[in-house]
Amino acid sequence: MKKSYYLFNPGRMSRKDNTLKFIPVDEDGNELQPKYIPVESVDNLYCFGALDGNSALYNFLGKEQVSVHFFDYYEHYTGSFMPKDYLLSGKVLITQADAYSKPKKRMPIAQKVIEGAAFNMLKNLRYYNNRDKDTTAQIKRIEMLAAQIPMGTDTELLMGIEGSIRLTYYESFDLIINNLEMGNRTKQPPNNEVNAMVSFVNMMCYTLCLDMIYHTQLNPTISFLHQPGFRRYSLALDLAEVCTPILADRLIFAMLNKKIIQPSDFDHNLNNCLLKDSGRKKVVKAWNLCLLIAP
């Protein structure tokens, strides 16, 4: 069974016969013990440190259908190496572009994206409301906002409704999470432990959605809620809207409330807070387990 591999150390990767050879480098630039990864076991590579490789490596990865996702120091997603599309369909591409270009087709899809996201947010809030976390005010507010979704006649209005729902939902995080406060949502960079967790796990969810799209005949750059743009996979943003409450937020609530993630797993600098390698490894382990048991 193929699985994802996470490279937290910088290093050099090369092809060794039909195996991937990774030589990690420590903080002082010293090479560590090489690690060998059978390529047939690899689905994705997540690179959180600088990865040194050559064209022969990427030709090999492309042939083996292995995606590589890259992240910067602040854990922001910066891009992906995606193998050549293997499920090409001109008919699907034309149909997808036609659905985007015609408002009568695009708006119902965009509305369904927000409806799905709101449904999953409410599912989380009701779960915790039944467990001595009073999220009644947020539930009522989101229900009121969700009732406006069918009236959204353009994407700007729909994005406004989505933004209000999301802000209301984030208000509940301080009620759900014990002993930590999220405050305002900050991203670049996150300013506290909760925001750091949200940024990191949301990024994991986004790349998962991108990978799932790759295994279909859909084009990841043609979206319906988010506006397509240059150099971004906006359809993955659409799907992540629906998936993050169930996959990402539940994981965050559980790991923080059960104290699986500790204050020592965060690196506090001036005006920012990031997960250390110890914290990222805990999150990645829990994330993979979450995907195995997800319905």
Phi, psi and chi 1 to 4 in degrees:
 res  aa     phi    psi   chi1   chi2   chi3   chi4
   1 MET       -  130.0  179.5  178.6  177.0      -
   2 LYS   -75.8  152.7  -69.3 -169.4  173.2 -175.5
   3 LYS  -147.8  170.9   61.0 -178.9 -178.7  179.5
   4 SER   -88.7  144.4  -61.9      -      -      -
   5 TYR  -119.4  142.1  -74.5   81.9      -      -
   6 TYR  -119.0  121.8  -56.9   85.4      -      -
   7 LEU  -106.4  104.6  -53.6  177.0      -      -
   8 PHE   -90.4  -29.2  -65.0  102.5      -      -
   9 ASN   -85.9  146.0  -75.5   81.3      -      -
  10 PRO   -67.5  161.6   25.3  -32.7      -      -
  11 GLY   168.9 -173.8      -      -      -      -
  12 ARG  -116.7  135.4  177.5  172.5 -179.2   79.6
  13 MET  -118.8  140.7 -179.1  170.3  -76.4      -
  14 SER  -146.7  167.1   59.0      -      -      -
  15 ARG   -86.5  132.8  175.9  179.8 -180.0  176.6
  16 LYS  -126.3   95.4  179.4   68.4  173.3  178.0
  17 ASP    57.9 -119.3  -62.0  -37.4      -      -
  18 ASN  -106.5   30.5  -74.1  -36.3      -      -
  19 THR  -127.6  150.2  -60.4      -      -      -
  20 LEU   -92.1  128.6  -64.7  174.7      -      -
  21 LYS  -109.2  119.3  178.7 -177.6  179.0 -178.1
  22 PHE  -117.1  123.3  178.7   63.4      -      -
  23 ILE  -108.1  101.7  -56.6  176.0      -      -
  24 PRO   -72.7  157.4   23.7  -28.9      -      -
  25 VAL  -124.6  134.8  177.4      -      -      -
  26 ASP   -82.2 -175.6   63.9   17.5      -      -
  27 GLU   -63.5  -24.5  -65.1  179.0   -5.5      -
  28 ASP   -93.0    4.5  -61.7  -38.8      -      -
  29 GLY    84.9   10.3      -      -      -      -
  30 ASN   -86.5  135.8  -60.0  -46.3      -      -
  31 GLU   -72.7  138.5  -67.9 -173.4   -7.4      -
  32 LEU  -103.3 -177.7  -56.0  176.4      -      -
  33 GLN   -61.0  128.9 -172.0   71.9   22.5      -
  34 PRO   -62.0  149.9  -19.3   31.5      -      -
  35 LYS  -121.2  138.2  -62.5 -179.7 -179.9  179.7
  36 TYR  -113.4  130.5  -64.3   89.5      -      -
  37 ILE  -124.0  116.0  -52.7  171.5      -      -
  38 PRO   -60.8  122.3  -20.0   32.2      -      -
  39 VAL   -64.0  -28.7   72.3      -      -      -
  40 GLU   -68.9  -11.5   63.2  -90.3   12.6      -
  41 SER   -96.2   -1.5   70.8      -      -      -
  42 VAL   -99.7  128.1 -177.8      -      -      -
  43 ASP   -99.7  -48.8 -173.2   22.4      -      -
  44 ASN  -141.7  156.2  -57.3  -82.6      -      -
  45 LEU  -119.0  129.7  -67.7  171.5      -      -
  46 TYR  -110.4  117.5  -71.5   78.2      -      -
  47 CYS  -108.7  108.5  -58.8      -      -      -
  48 PHE   -98.6  -10.1  -65.7   96.9      -      -
  49 GLY  -118.2  169.3      -      -      -      -
  50 ALA   -63.5  129.6      -      -      -      -
  51 LEU  -112.2  122.1 -179.9   66.7      -      -
  52 ASP   -99.3  120.8 -173.7    9.3      -      -
  53 GLY  -152.0  168.1      -      -      -      -
  54 ASN  -119.5  178.2   56.6   25.4      -      -
  55 SER   -62.3  -32.9   59.7      -      -      -
  56 ALA   -61.7  -37.8      -      -      -      -
  57 LEU   -62.9  -48.0  169.2   67.5      -      -
  58 TYR   -72.2  -29.6  -71.9  101.8      -      -
  59 ASN   -61.9  -41.8  -74.8  -25.7      -      -
  60 PHE   -65.6  -45.8 -178.6   49.6      -      -
  61 LEU   -63.4  -40.5  -67.5  173.6      -      -
  62 GLY   -64.0  -41.0      -      -      -      -
  63 LYS   -64.4  -33.2 -173.1 -179.4  -61.5 -176.3
  64 GLU   -91.2    7.2  -63.7  -65.0  -29.2      -
  65 GLN    60.0   42.2  -59.9  -66.1  -41.5      -
  66 VAL  -104.8  123.5  176.0      -      -      -
  67 SER   -90.1  149.0  -57.9      -      -      -
  68 VAL  -127.4  125.4 -172.8      -      -      -
  69 HIS  -112.9  135.2  -54.0  -67.4      -      -
  70 PHE  -115.2  144.5  -61.0   94.4      -      -
  71 PHE  -136.9  147.5  -51.9   87.6      -      -
  72 ASP   -89.1 -172.7   64.4   15.3      -      -
  73 TYR   -58.0  -35.1  171.1   78.8      -      -
  74 TYR   -87.8   12.9  -66.3  105.5      -      -
  75 GLU    68.9   19.0  -61.4  164.6   -2.9      -
  76 HIS   -80.7  139.5  -61.4  145.4      -      -
  77 TYR   -67.4  128.4  169.7   79.1      -      -
  78 THR  -113.6  -19.4   56.5      -      -      -
  79 GLY   160.0  175.3      -      -      -      -
  80 SER  -139.1  148.9  -64.6      -      -      -
  81 PHE   -97.1  117.3  164.8   80.1      -      -
  82 MET  -114.6  131.4  -55.5  -66.0  -70.0      -
  83 PRO   -59.9  162.2  -20.1   31.6      -      -
  84 LYS   -56.1  135.8 -177.2  179.3  178.3 -179.4
  85 ASP   -54.1  132.1  -68.3  -23.9      -      -
  86 TYR  -113.9   -2.0   68.1  100.8      -      -
  87 LEU  -122.4   55.4  -66.8  174.0      -      -
  88 LEU   -73.1  139.6  -65.5  173.7      -      -
  89 SER  -151.0  107.3  172.2      -      -      -
  90 GLY   -61.7  -36.1      -      -      -      -
  91 LYS   -64.2  -42.7 -175.1  175.0 -178.7  179.7
  92 VAL   -65.7  -41.3  171.0      -      -      -
  93 LEU   -61.5  -44.7  178.0   60.3      -      -
  94 ILE   -63.2  -42.6  -68.0  170.3      -      -
  95 THR   -65.7  -40.9  -57.2      -      -      -
  96 GLN   -65.0  -44.2 -173.5 -179.5   -6.4      -
  97 ALA   -65.3  -37.1      -      -      -      -
  98 ASP   -64.7  -40.7 -178.7   66.8      -      -
  99 ALA   -65.4  -34.6      -      -      -      -
 100 TYR   -70.8  -41.5  163.1   76.7      -      -
 101 SER   -76.6  -17.3   62.0      -      -      -
 102 LYS  -108.9  112.6  -65.1  179.7  178.6  177.7
 103 PRO   -53.7  -34.7  -26.8   35.1      -      -
 104 LYS   -65.4  -23.9  -73.3 -174.1  177.6 -179.8
 105 LYS   -95.2  -37.3  -66.8 -177.2  177.4 -179.2
 106 ARG   -70.9  -43.8 -179.1 -177.2  178.6 -175.0
 107 MET   -60.8  -44.0  -72.7  -55.2  102.7      -
 108 PRO   -61.2  -34.8  -25.6   35.9      -      -
 109 ILE   -68.8  -45.9  -60.6  172.4      -      -
 110 ALA   -60.6  -39.7      -      -      -      -
 111 GLN   -62.9  -41.1  -70.9  168.5   -3.6      -
 112 LYS   -65.5  -33.8  -70.4  -61.8 -178.4 -176.9
 113 VAL   -61.2  -47.7  170.1      -      -      -
 114 ILE   -69.2  -38.2  -57.7  179.9      -      -
 115 GLU   -60.9  -41.9  -73.3  175.0    2.6      -
 116 GLY   -64.5  -42.0      -      -      -      -
 117 ALA   -63.6  -46.0      -      -      -      -
 118 ALA   -63.5  -39.7      -      -      -      -
 119 PHE   -59.5  -44.8  176.9   86.0      -      -
 120 ASN   -71.9  -34.2  -74.2  -24.8      -      -
 121 MET   -63.2  -45.8  -68.5  179.5 -157.4      -
 122 LEU   -63.8  -35.4  -73.0  169.7      -      -
 123 LYS   -60.6  -42.6 -169.3  172.0 -176.3  179.4
 124 ASN   -65.1  -45.4  -76.0  -11.1      -      -
 125 LEU   -64.7  -39.6  -65.3 -178.0      -      -
 126 ARG   -68.4  -35.8  -70.7  172.0 -178.4  142.7
 127 TYR   -58.6  -49.6  173.8   87.6      -      -
 128 TYR   -77.1  -25.5  -77.0   98.2      -      -
 129 ASN   -64.6  -29.3 -163.5   53.9      -      -
 130 ASN   -84.1    2.1  -67.6  -31.0      -      -
 131 ARG  -127.3   46.2  -75.4  158.6  177.2   79.6
 132 ASP    64.0   25.2  -59.3  -37.9      -      -
 133 LYS  -115.1  109.3  -53.1  -75.8 -171.9  179.0
 134 ASP   -78.4   93.9 -172.3    4.4      -      -
 135 THR  -107.5   22.1   59.8      -      -      -
 136 THR   -58.0  -44.0  -55.2      -      -      -
 137 ALA   -63.1  -42.1      -      -      -      -
 138 GLN   -68.2  -38.4  -73.5   76.3   23.9      -
 139 ILE   -60.8  -47.7  -69.6  172.3      -      -
 140 LYS   -63.8  -40.2  -69.8 -178.7  178.1  178.9
 141 ARG   -66.3  -43.1  172.1   69.6  173.2  161.0
 142 ILE   -68.1  -38.2  -69.0  176.6      -      -
 143 GLU   -60.5  -40.0  -72.5  175.9  -22.9      -
 144 MET   -65.7  -43.6 -177.4 -175.6   69.8      -
 145 LEU   -67.4  -38.9  -70.0  166.2      -      -
 146 ALA   -63.8  -30.3      -      -      -      -
 147 ALA   -66.0  -18.4      -      -      -      -
 148 GLN   -86.1  -11.1  -59.2  174.7   18.0      -
 149 ILE   -58.3  -45.1  -64.5  172.3      -      -
 150 PRO   -62.2  -19.0  -24.1   35.0      -      -
 151 MET   -86.6   -5.5  -63.9  179.1  -76.9      -
 152 GLY   -70.6  113.9      -      -      -      -
 153 THR  -102.0   -5.9   55.3      -      -      -
 154 ASP  -147.9  163.5   59.0   65.4      -      -
 155 THR   -68.4  -30.8   53.0      -      -      -
 156 GLU   -63.8  -43.1  -72.6 -171.8    7.1      -
 157 LEU   -65.6  -42.2 -179.3   56.4      -      -
 158 LEU   -64.1  -40.8  -75.5  174.5      -      -
 159 MET   -65.5  -32.7  -72.6  -63.2  -70.4      -
 160 GLY   -65.4  -42.1      -      -      -      -
 161 ILE   -64.8  -44.1  -64.6  171.9      -      -
 162 GLU   -60.4  -42.3 -172.8  -82.3  -26.5      -
 163 GLY   -62.7  -40.0      -      -      -      -
 164 SER   -67.4  -39.3  -63.2      -      -      -
 165 ILE   -63.6  -44.3  -69.6  173.4      -      -
 166 ARG   -64.6  -42.8 -176.4   74.3   56.6  178.2
 167 LEU   -62.4  -42.0  -74.9  174.4      -      -
 168 THR   -63.3  -42.3  -57.3      -      -      -
 169 TYR   -62.2  -43.8  177.3   61.7      -      -
 170 TYR   -64.6  -26.3  -80.1  145.3      -      -
 171 GLU   -59.0  -30.9  -71.2  175.2    4.8      -
 172 SER   -76.3  -15.1   68.2      -      -      -
 173 PHE   -60.9  -37.4  -81.5   39.3      -      -
 174 ASP   -67.9  -22.9  -71.9  -11.0      -      -
 175 LEU   -82.7  -36.0  -58.7  172.2      -      -
 176 ILE   -81.1  -41.4  -65.7  171.7      -      -
 177 ILE   -86.2  130.4  -61.8  171.2      -      -
 178 ASN   -83.6  136.7  -58.7  -34.4      -      -
 179 ASN    68.0    4.5  -55.7  -41.7      -      -
 180 LEU  -136.1  148.9  -72.7  172.7      -      -
 181 GLU  -118.9  140.3  -68.1 -174.3   -0.4      -
 182 MET   -88.5  -41.7  178.5 -179.3 -175.7      -
 183 GLY    65.6 -142.6      -      -      -      -
 184 ASN   -74.4  147.1  -65.6  -33.5      -      -
 185 ARG   -73.5  118.4  175.6   76.0  179.0  104.6
 186 THR  -122.5  140.6   57.6      -      -      -
 187 LYS  -121.0  -42.2  -57.4  178.4 -176.9  178.7
 188 GLN  -124.9   81.4  -62.8 -177.8  -11.5      -
 189 PRO   -94.8  169.3   34.1  -35.7      -      -
 190 PRO   -65.0  147.5   19.0  -29.1      -      -
 191 ASN  -107.4   -3.2   63.5   -7.4      -      -
 192 ASN  -152.9  178.8   58.0   40.4      -      -
 193 GLU   -62.1  -43.4  -65.0   90.2  -13.5      -
 194 VAL   -66.3  -45.2  178.6      -      -      -
 195 ASN   -62.7  -36.2  -86.2  -61.7      -      -
 196 ALA   -63.6  -42.5      -      -      -      -
 197 MET   -64.5  -44.6  -76.2  -73.8  -72.2      -
 198 VAL   -60.9  -45.9  171.2      -      -      -
 199 SER   -61.4  -44.5  -68.8      -      -      -
 200 PHE   -68.5  -47.0 -173.9   78.6      -      -
 201 VAL   -73.5  -34.7 -174.5      -      -      -
 202 ASN   -60.6  -38.5  -80.0    1.5      -      -
 203 MET   -63.8  -39.0  170.4  -88.8  -59.5      -
 204 MET   -63.5  -39.4  -62.2  -67.3  -66.0      -
 205 CYS   -67.6  -40.6 -169.7      -      -      -
 206 TYR   -60.7  -46.9  168.6   81.1      -      -
 207 THR   -68.3  -32.0   50.8      -      -      -
 208 LEU   -62.8  -45.0  173.1   66.3      -      -
 209 CYS   -61.7  -39.9  -68.4      -      -      -
 210 LEU   -62.2  -42.0  177.4   57.9      -      -
 211 ASP   -64.4  -40.4  -85.5  -35.5      -      -
 212 MET   -65.5  -38.0  -65.4  -58.6  101.7      -
 213 ILE   -64.2  -38.7  -66.0  169.8      -      -
 214 TYR   -58.7  -30.2  173.1   72.7      -      -
 215 HIS   -90.6   19.7  -66.4  -65.4      -      -
 216 THR  -125.3 -177.3   72.2      -      -      -
 217 GLN   -95.2    7.9  -65.5  174.4  -31.5      -
 218 LEU   -78.4  152.7  -65.7  170.3      -      -
 219 ASN   -93.4  122.8 -172.2  -61.8      -      -
 220 PRO   -71.5  -10.0   26.9  -35.0      -      -
 221 THR   -93.0   -9.4   65.5      -      -      -
 222 ILE  -103.4  109.9  -58.1  174.9      -      -
 223 SER  -118.1  179.4   51.8      -      -      -
 224 PHE  -125.9  -35.5  -56.9   96.5      -      -
 225 LEU   -91.4  -59.0  175.6   61.5      -      -
 226 HIS   -74.5  145.9  -66.0   84.2      -      -
 227 GLN   -76.2  126.1 -168.6   67.4   21.1      -
 228 PRO   -60.2  144.5  -22.8   33.8      -      -
 229 GLY  -145.2 -168.1      -      -      -      -
 230 PHE   -85.2  138.3  -63.5  100.8      -      -
 231 ARG    58.3   38.1  -62.6 -176.4  -59.7  -83.9
 232 ARG  -149.4  148.3   75.2  169.7 -173.8  168.9
 233 TYR   -95.9   82.9  -58.9  110.9      -      -
 234 SER   -71.8  -23.2   49.2      -      -      -
 235 LEU   -66.1  -32.6 -175.8   58.2      -      -
 236 ALA   -64.7  -33.2      -      -      -      -
 237 LEU   -64.5  -40.5  -65.8  173.5      -      -
 238 ASP   -59.2  -50.0  -77.4    3.3      -      -
 239 LEU   -66.0  -36.9  -64.7 -176.2      -      -
 240 ALA   -63.5  -29.9      -      -      -      -
 241 GLU   -55.6  -41.6  -69.5  -76.9  -13.6      -
 242 VAL   -78.2  -36.4 -179.6      -      -      -
 243 CYS   -84.3  -31.4  -63.2      -      -      -
 244 THR   -60.5  -38.9   49.4      -      -      -
 245 PRO   -59.9  -38.2  -24.9   35.2      -      -
 246 ILE   -83.2  -46.4  -61.4  -59.8      -      -
 247 LEU   -84.7  -46.5  -65.0  178.8      -      -
 248 ALA   -85.8  -54.1      -      -      -      -
 249 ASP   -66.5  -40.2  -61.8  -22.5      -      -
 250 ARG   -61.3  -38.8  -74.5 -171.8  178.1 -176.1
 251 LEU   -64.4  -42.6 -179.0   69.0      -      -
 252 ILE   -62.2  -48.4  -67.9  166.8      -      -
 253 PHE   -58.2  -45.8  -61.2  151.1      -      -
 254 ALA   -66.0  -45.5      -      -      -      -
 255 MET   -68.7  -35.9  -65.5 -165.1   75.9      -
 256 LEU   -77.6  -42.5  -67.7  178.1      -      -
 257 ASN   -71.4  -30.5  -76.9  -15.8      -      -
 258 LYS   -87.8    0.8  -66.5  178.7 -179.8  178.9
 259 LYS    59.8   31.3  -62.4 -176.4  178.3  180.0
 260 ILE   -68.7  -38.2  -61.8  171.2      -      -
 261 ILE   -95.1  125.9  -67.9  -71.5      -      -
 262 GLN  -107.8  161.2  -61.4  -72.2  -28.6      -
 263 PRO   -53.7  -30.9  -28.2   35.8      -      -
 264 SER   -69.6  -11.0   58.9      -      -      -
 265 ASP   -85.9    2.6  -69.9  -43.6      -      -
 266 PHE  -116.4  147.9  -65.6   91.4      -      -
 267 ASP  -109.9  111.4 -172.4    8.1      -      -
 268 HIS   -95.1  120.8  -66.2  -91.9      -      -
 269 ASN  -122.0 -179.9  -66.6  -50.7      -      -
 270 LEU   -61.2  117.4 -177.1   63.1      -      -
 271 ASN    64.4   15.0  -62.4  -34.6      -      -
 272 ASN  -151.5  159.4   69.6   67.3      -      -
 273 CYS  -142.1  126.0  177.0      -      -      -
 274 LEU  -131.4  154.2  -60.0  172.2      -      -
 275 LEU   -71.6  136.8  -80.2  162.2      -      -
 276 LYS   -76.7  172.6  -65.6  179.7 -179.9  178.1
 277 ASP   -57.0  -37.8  -78.2   -7.4      -      -
 278 SER   -61.3  -41.8   60.8      -      -      -
 279 GLY   -70.5  -42.1      -      -      -      -
 280 ARG   -63.1  -38.5  -72.6 -175.2  -70.1 -172.3
 281 LYS   -65.3  -38.3  -70.8  175.3 -178.3  177.8
 282 LYS   -64.0  -43.6  -70.0  178.7 -177.6  178.9
 283 VAL   -65.3  -43.8  171.8      -      -      -
 284 VAL   -62.0  -42.0  163.6      -      -      -
 285 LYS   -62.8  -45.1 -178.7  178.3  179.2  179.9
 286 ALA   -67.8  -37.0      -      -      -      -
 287 TRP   -61.7  -47.2  173.2 -100.9      -      -
 288 ASN   -63.3  -37.9  -72.3  -26.0      -      -
 289 LEU   -66.5  -38.9  180.0   60.1      -      -
 290 CYS   -59.9  -41.5  172.3      -      -      -
 291 LEU   -69.1  -31.0  -65.3 -177.2      -      -
 292 LEU   -69.0  -33.9  -73.6  175.0      -      -
 293 ILE  -102.8   -3.2   63.9  176.1      -      -
 294 ALA   -63.2  140.2      -      -      -      -
 295 PRO   -68.2      -   24.6  -33.2      -      -
